[in-house]
Amino acid sequence: MFCSIILSVLITTLVHESNAQLSSSFYSSTCPNVSSIVRSVVQQALQSDPRIGASLTRLHFHDCFVNGCDASVLLDQGGNITLSEKGAVPNNNSARGFDVVDKIKSAVENSCPGVVSCADILALAAEASVSLGGGPSWNVVLGRRDGVIANQSGANNSIPTPFESLANITAKFAAVGLNITDLVALSGAHTFGRAQCRFFNQRLFNWSGTGSPDPTLSPSYVASLQQRCPQNGSSGTTLNNLDPSSPDTFDNNYFSNLINNRGLLQTDQELFSSNNTVTISLVNSFAGNQTAFFEAFVQSMINMANISPLTAPQGQIRSNCRKLN
């Protein structure tokens, strides 16, 4: 089973390396230990923050959907950056893990100064997070450069939100070259991590003006969520497990949850409760076969990490991921 995952990864890695001047051996002579350095810092961060793996994976996702995988999501406001992507609606008071990225960058710079981009650090941190959470491993293709602009309006318009229809989300994926299989597979990253009440409480009490909860939610699940996210309470930032069955483990339980009407976000449950036969079929497949999910997830992560990368001589290698050189 494990061998089949690695085999498919090697095949797809070779295909994608030829597309974007990226290579899994890019730092083999200039920073040969970069993967282990990143993994070590992520592993240390997980000791005190079991959420951080999901948060780092999400950072990579939110980075790649805006101007490609160029670490623009990491830039603070200031200097030439007049509007940071951190202030965009999908990221504001939600995106996290920036301090861990700083620690990774510091550790990498101590070993290989001026060599490894922040964009590559995000890609490596996502892989380490998934692997350390019990999910698959893969050879991350490297060689990205860091962008020199931020695009807050792009972040507001391009990053999928929890409140959109499946058709809208599909269109956002298509806009960056990702298909419906990528959408379902990458949604499976919600097998770990948390979500604030404000991202789904519209489903709990007055769904689409009906005065009732979203009918695609299990009644028992609604009842437990209503206790954590009361209708008139000030608990919009209360955290809830995206996968109540194994919240910190990367597995295929997310898809079983959807079949049981226990998808936390609207965009999660729509993968199974809409009339889209393709997404329903994929959810059933991944729920019944974790290896199939892992293989599809790896392929889709490779696809996503190849969205419009900057390569030399474009961009720069930031010395501080939060600001331009």
Steps between C-alpha positions, in 0.01 A plus 500: 500500500772746603707403195212583267475849651873561456493364144219731395676793665824431314317480169306821551804679639692427181211627290469825691870570524510541126213750515633765733883479537443360848684195629494289815882514493522879456689552830698174492833684489410837653283392795477120506340479846221753440217244515618357832551850644143597411360174631686537830358848567147390408533195726613722787209741443251212508607415855331813634246569224323199345320737258815630338525228233160591361581872527824466303330291233233768468764774465647319198150468351417870554837599358471300179150623412622863485771588246619139511722339765721802569476550880306823448267394785791544743568867424414752770362842416772767478746649255400406147227268634207737546236228545602164645321178405486435874229768515280330239170358626602131461820562701421774753488359855501155344825416320767402752838332528705801393716474812585137419592599144734759653662229714540273198653783298743582783610137530543466122695830481733381776586197289477642146488882499335668203413178319149372577190703413208555734271358229692173510489503880119517485490205259735295718315593821171383350647163406660458843173593670298243306761229547544564874122495537485144372445580135711424191850622420617623163801654329435876494622668185703810582657802337229763548597861556321746727263758358557874539135608518195413708150480355233561763220535247612175339487330838147634556381382161697181428521305825197270547285593800283275721182677387508431127316258277676199352474667157685810625771294668542289187544816295767633738692174472467502122635856489834372635504187286361254755214260424214344695717210622751751638214682673371189678846365582630830639179550699609183678759712681206587726568163659702701753486849645230728640242754379347794682123512557470806275591290198199268530246639749272602212429125470390452861192717553370681192620328185420711192228685689304186589520549876632145527844336484655383175316172424821341371639505856438204729252607775725366774798686352293820480407466868861464611613792282218724624631451854846612396377780275181647655285713274529827692827430675830680448676177410574563134865413550444180700696219337341177381661187363462472123507122544334410833603135475881547475569875516881495492557200275532512122275217381193443284242544779408840354326325210315258728380804694352648182308178429364522856398866457772619735688737270568813707519761225241559230768441236591168662151353511413619149754255362259222596160665543483690171383339177855476362549132416875546451568636850263245658684218325838633614381540860376139501826380347723684748283401799536134406868502403751710693780408259298638210450824692867527594612446140252757369592748772871473420434553130281802571754652740764467228259659251423788737866559584564546128260794462696781329827466690760773466838361398837669453560774401150606611425591860751477783608284793368697796723507806193574712177336378293792630661772290678565174879516489 
